Amino acid sequence: MKTLWSKLNQWYNGTSNKAAPLPEEKVKKFPIFRLIFGPYNLFIDNSRKFFIVGGIFALVMTLVFLLLGQNLMCAFENNSRTGFCADGPVFYIIARFMGLFLISMFSVRLYEYCYNNAAFSWKWLLFPQKSDVKMFGGYLVYISLNLLSLVSAYLLYIRIPNPDWRIELSYFFVVSLGFLVPFVLLRFYSLMAFVMENRKIPSLKKIWYETSGNGLRLLISFALLFCILIFSLNSVINNFRLVASENTIYITFVAEYIFNLVVLLNIMFFINYCHVQKDFLFGEE
């Protein structure tokens, strides 16, 4: 039994009793089990810290969205409490940017609390830091780059075919490059961990080299992360859609709080995913 447990640990951490590779084999292989299940194991290890930090930030986000009239129940056509909703793009944009900044603060605080042994205090938790602004910028960059695939799909959708096949092929080739961007970004999510730690970001060339040969492993692990995000948010939305016609102030508040808490839970999975990548690539440094 002890031998079996030892082998399972070796598979999870990507180690084995085989002979060490030759010195010229510097490319690292991510341990597939750790890459896939690591974000969720880390949540189990730090669940108490998540509910402390996440519970407080979910409450702040709930108050912000309620005050700006952008709560979850406003998205439902059968909502009976439309008085809590504000129309127009201004409040929508303000709420989304404020929500993203609060998520950035949450990411930095949770990372420091879980992995840098930060001491909890209300000032540390709620007072904005310079690293929060960097994290906010990092999220904007990554979101914008991932959206390039949607831009490519839209450009191909509205495209009127050109009779000249050479022009058409060149256009298709250039526009389709946007579909590759999310797959390239999979190799650079460790950068987000450096931003959360407020440390100097390593060379992009170095990260590209260190992650070579790991494309499929990164894709599988991130696909699971994405599926859990979609499933969890969809479950919350569908459940509260059923009671939108009987909505009350209490239901509006509870729905918004639970939705924000689930969002932050998925953000923690993403934070852990970035940490797993960073720890494996640069743990010894």
Secondary structure as a PSIPRED ss2 file (coil, helix, strand):
# PSIPRED VFORMAT (PSIPRED V4.0)

   1 M C   1.000  0.000  0.000
   2 K H   0.000  1.000  0.000
   3 T H   0.000  1.000  0.000
   4 L H   0.000  1.000  0.000
   5 W H   0.000  1.000  0.000
   6 S H   0.000  1.000  0.000
   7 K H   0.000  1.000  0.000
   8 L H   0.000  1.000  0.000
   9 N H   0.000  1.000  0.000
  10 Q H   0.000  1.000  0.000
  11 W H   0.000  1.000  0.000
  12 Y H   0.000  1.000  0.000
  13 N H   0.000  1.000  0.000
  14 G C   1.000  0.000  0.000
  15 T C   1.000  0.000  0.000
  16 S C   1.000  0.000  0.000
  17 N C   1.000  0.000  0.000
  18 K C   1.000  0.000  0.000
  19 A C   1.000  0.000  0.000
  20 A C   1.000  0.000  0.000
  21 P C   1.000  0.000  0.000
  22 L C   1.000  0.000  0.000
  23 P C   1.000  0.000  0.000
  24 E C   1.000  0.000  0.000
  25 E C   1.000  0.000  0.000
  26 K C   1.000  0.000  0.000
  27 V C   1.000  0.000  0.000
  28 K C   1.000  0.000  0.000
  29 K C   1.000  0.000  0.000
  30 F C   1.000  0.000  0.000
  31 P C   1.000  0.000  0.000
  32 I H   0.000  1.000  0.000
  33 F H   0.000  1.000  0.000
  34 R H   0.000  1.000  0.000
  35 L H   0.000  1.000  0.000
  36 I H   0.000  1.000  0.000
  37 F H   0.000  1.000  0.000
  38 G H   0.000  1.000  0.000
  39 P H   0.000  1.000  0.000
  40 Y H   0.000  1.000  0.000
  41 N H   0.000  1.000  0.000
  42 L H   0.000  1.000  0.000
  43 F H   0.000  1.000  0.000
  44 I H   0.000  1.000  0.000
  45 D H   0.000  1.000  0.000
  46 N C   1.000  0.000  0.000
  47 S H   0.000  1.000  0.000
  48 R H   0.000  1.000  0.000
  49 K H   0.000  1.000  0.000
  50 F H   0.000  1.000  0.000
  51 F H   0.000  1.000  0.000
  52 I H   0.000  1.000  0.000
  53 V H   0.000  1.000  0.000
  54 G H   0.000  1.000  0.000
  55 G H   0.000  1.000  0.000
  56 I H   0.000  1.000  0.000
  57 F H   0.000  1.000  0.000
  58 A H   0.000  1.000  0.000
  59 L H   0.000  1.000  0.000
  60 V H   0.000  1.000  0.000
  61 M H   0.000  1.000  0.000
  62 T H   0.000  1.000  0.000
  63 L H   0.000  1.000  0.000
  64 V H   0.000  1.000  0.000
  65 F H   0.000  1.000  0.000
  66 L H   0.000  1.000  0.000
  67 L H   0.000  1.000  0.000
  68 L C   1.000  0.000  0.000
  69 G C   1.000  0.000  0.000
  70 Q C   1.000  0.000  0.000
  71 N C   1.000  0.000  0.000
  72 L H   0.000  1.000  0.000
  73 M H   0.000  1.000  0.000
  74 C H   0.000  1.000  0.000
  75 A H   0.000  1.000  0.000
  76 F C   1.000  0.000  0.000
  77 E C   1.000  0.000  0.000
  78 N C   1.000  0.000  0.000
  79 N C   1.000  0.000  0.000
  80 S C   1.000  0.000  0.000
  81 R C   1.000  0.000  0.000
  82 T H   0.000  1.000  0.000
  83 G H   0.000  1.000  0.000
  84 F H   0.000  1.000  0.000
  85 C C   1.000  0.000  0.000
  86 A C   1.000  0.000  0.000
  87 D C   1.000  0.000  0.000
  88 G C   1.000  0.000  0.000
  89 P H   0.000  1.000  0.000
  90 V H   0.000  1.000  0.000
  91 F H   0.000  1.000  0.000
  92 Y H   0.000  1.000  0.000
  93 I H   0.000  1.000  0.000
  94 I H   0.000  1.000  0.000
  95 A H   0.000  1.000  0.000
  96 R H   0.000  1.000  0.000
  97 F H   0.000  1.000  0.000
  98 M H   0.000  1.000  0.000
  99 G H   0.000  1.000  0.000
 100 L H   0.000  1.000  0.000
 101 F H   0.000  1.000  0.000
 102 L H   0.000  1.000  0.000
 103 I H   0.000  1.000  0.000
 104 S H   0.000  1.000  0.000
 105 M H   0.000  1.000  0.000
 106 F H   0.000  1.000  0.000
 107 S H   0.000  1.000  0.000
 108 V H   0.000  1.000  0.000
 109 R H   0.000  1.000  0.000
 110 L H   0.000  1.000  0.000
 111 Y H   0.000  1.000  0.000
 112 E H   0.000  1.000  0.000
 113 Y H   0.000  1.000  0.000
 114 C H   0.000  1.000  0.000
 115 Y H   0.000  1.000  0.000
 116 N C   1.000  0.000  0.000
 117 N C   1.000  0.000  0.000
 118 A C   1.000  0.000  0.000
 119 A C   1.000  0.000  0.000
 120 F C   1.000  0.000  0.000
 121 S C   1.000  0.000  0.000
 122 W H   0.000  1.000  0.000
 123 K H   0.000  1.000  0.000
 124 W H   0.000  1.000  0.000
 125 L H   0.000  1.000  0.000
 126 L H   0.000  1.000  0.000
 127 F C   1.000  0.000  0.000
 128 P C   1.000  0.000  0.000
 129 Q C   1.000  0.000  0.000
 130 K H   0.000  1.000  0.000
 131 S H   0.000  1.000  0.000
 132 D H   0.000  1.000  0.000
 133 V H   0.000  1.000  0.000
 134 K H   0.000  1.000  0.000
 135 M H   0.000  1.000  0.000
 136 F H   0.000  1.000  0.000
 137 G H   0.000  1.000  0.000
 138 G H   0.000  1.000  0.000
 139 Y H   0.000  1.000  0.000
 140 L H   0.000  1.000  0.000
 141 V H   0.000  1.000  0.000
 142 Y H   0.000  1.000  0.000
 143 I H   0.000  1.000  0.000
 144 S H   0.000  1.000  0.000
 145 L H   0.000  1.000  0.000
 146 N H   0.000  1.000  0.000
 147 L C   1.000  0.000  0.000
 148 L H   0.000  1.000  0.000
 149 S H   0.000  1.000  0.000
 150 L H   0.000  1.000  0.000
 151 V H   0.000  1.000  0.000
 152 S H   0.000  1.000  0.000
 153 A H   0.000  1.000  0.000
 154 Y H   0.000  1.000  0.000
 155 L H   0.000  1.000  0.000
 156 L H   0.000  1.000  0.000
 157 Y H   0.000  1.000  0.000
 158 I H   0.000  1.000  0.000
 159 R C   1.000  0.000  0.000
 160 I C   1.000  0.000  0.000
 161 P C   1.000  0.000  0.000
 162 N C   1.000  0.000  0.000
 163 P C   1.000  0.000  0.000
 164 D C   1.000  0.000  0.000
 165 W H   0.000  1.000  0.000
 166 R H   0.000  1.000  0.000
 167 I H   0.000  1.000  0.000
 168 E H   0.000  1.000  0.000
 169 L H   0.000  1.000  0.000
 170 S H   0.000  1.000  0.000
 171 Y H   0.000  1.000  0.000
 172 F H   0.000  1.000  0.000
 173 F H   0.000  1.000  0.000
 174 V H   0.000  1.000  0.000
 175 V H   0.000  1.000  0.000
 176 S H   0.000  1.000  0.000
 177 L H   0.000  1.000  0.000
 178 G H   0.000  1.000  0.000
 179 F H   0.000  1.000  0.000
 180 L H   0.000  1.000  0.000
 181 V H   0.000  1.000  0.000
 182 P H   0.000  1.000  0.000
 183 F H   0.000  1.000  0.000
 184 V H   0.000  1.000  0.000
 185 L H   0.000  1.000  0.000
 186 L H   0.000  1.000  0.000
 187 R H   0.000  1.000  0.000
 188 F H   0.000  1.000  0.000
 189 Y C   1.000  0.000  0.000
 190 S H   0.000  1.000  0.000
 191 L H   0.000  1.000  0.000
 192 M H   0.000  1.000  0.000
 193 A H   0.000  1.000  0.000
 194 F H   0.000  1.000  0.000
 195 V H   0.000  1.000  0.000
 196 M H   0.000  1.000  0.000
 197 E C   1.000  0.000  0.000
 198 N C   1.000  0.000  0.000
 199 R C   1.000  0.000  0.000
 200 K C   1.000  0.000  0.000
 201 I C   1.000  0.000  0.000
 202 P C   1.000  0.000  0.000
 203 S C   1.000  0.000  0.000
 204 L H   0.000  1.000  0.000
 205 K H   0.000  1.000  0.000
 206 K H   0.000  1.000  0.000
 207 I H   0.000  1.000  0.000
 208 W H   0.000  1.000  0.000
 209 Y H   0.000  1.000  0.000
 210 E H   0.000  1.000  0.000
 211 T C   1.000  0.000  0.000
 212 S C   1.000  0.000  0.000
 213 G C   1.000  0.000  0.000
 214 N C   1.000  0.000  0.000
 215 G H   0.000  1.000  0.000
 216 L H   0.000  1.000  0.000
 217 R H   0.000  1.000  0.000
 218 L H   0.000  1.000  0.000
 219 L H   0.000  1.000  0.000
 220 I H   0.000  1.000  0.000
 221 S H   0.000  1.000  0.000
 222 F H   0.000  1.000  0.000
 223 A H   0.000  1.000  0.000
 224 L H   0.000  1.000  0.000
 225 L H   0.000  1.000  0.000
 226 F H   0.000  1.000  0.000
 227 C H   0.000  1.000  0.000
 228 I H   0.000  1.000  0.000
 229 L H   0.000  1.000  0.000
 230 I H   0.000  1.000  0.000
 231 F H   0.000  1.000  0.000
 232 S H   0.000  1.000  0.000
 233 L H   0.000  1.000  0.000
 234 N H   0.000  1.000  0.000
 235 S H   0.000  1.000  0.000
 236 V H   0.000  1.000  0.000
 237 I H   0.000  1.000  0.000
 238 N H   0.000  1.000  0.000
 239 N H   0.000  1.000  0.000
 240 F H   0.000  1.000  0.000
 241 R H   0.000  1.000  0.000
 242 L C   1.000  0.000  0.000
 243 V C   1.000  0.000  0.000
 244 A H   0.000  1.000  0.000
 245 S H   0.000  1.000  0.000
 246 E H   0.000  1.000  0.000
 247 N C   1.000  0.000  0.000
 248 T C   1.000  0.000  0.000
 249 I H   0.000  1.000  0.000
 250 Y H   0.000  1.000  0.000
 251 I H   0.000  1.000  0.000
 252 T H   0.000  1.000  0.000
 253 F H   0.000  1.000  0.000
 254 V H   0.000  1.000  0.000
 255 A H   0.000  1.000  0.000
 256 E H   0.000  1.000  0.000
 257 Y H   0.000  1.000  0.000
 258 I H   0.000  1.000  0.000
 259 F H   0.000  1.000  0.000
 260 N H   0.000  1.000  0.000
 261 L H   0.000  1.000  0.000
 262 V H   0.000  1.000  0.000
 263 V H   0.000  1.000  0.000
 264 L H   0.000  1.000  0.000
 265 L H   0.000  1.000  0.000
 266 N H   0.000  1.000  0.000
 267 I H   0.000  1.000  0.000
 268 M H   0.000  1.000  0.000
 269 F H   0.000  1.000  0.000
 270 F H   0.000  1.000  0.000
 271 I H   0.000  1.000  0.000
 272 N H   0.000  1.000  0.000
 273 Y H   0.000  1.000  0.000
 274 C H   0.000  1.000  0.000
 275 H H   0.000  1.000  0.000
 276 V H   0.000  1.000  0.000
 277 Q H   0.000  1.000  0.000
 278 K H   0.000  1.000  0.000
 279 D H   0.000  1.000  0.000
 280 F H   0.000  1.000  0.000
 281 L H   0.000  1.000  0.000
 282 F H   0.000  1.000  0.000
 283 G C   1.000  0.000  0.000
 284 E C   1.000  0.000  0.000
 285 E C   1.000  0.000  0.000
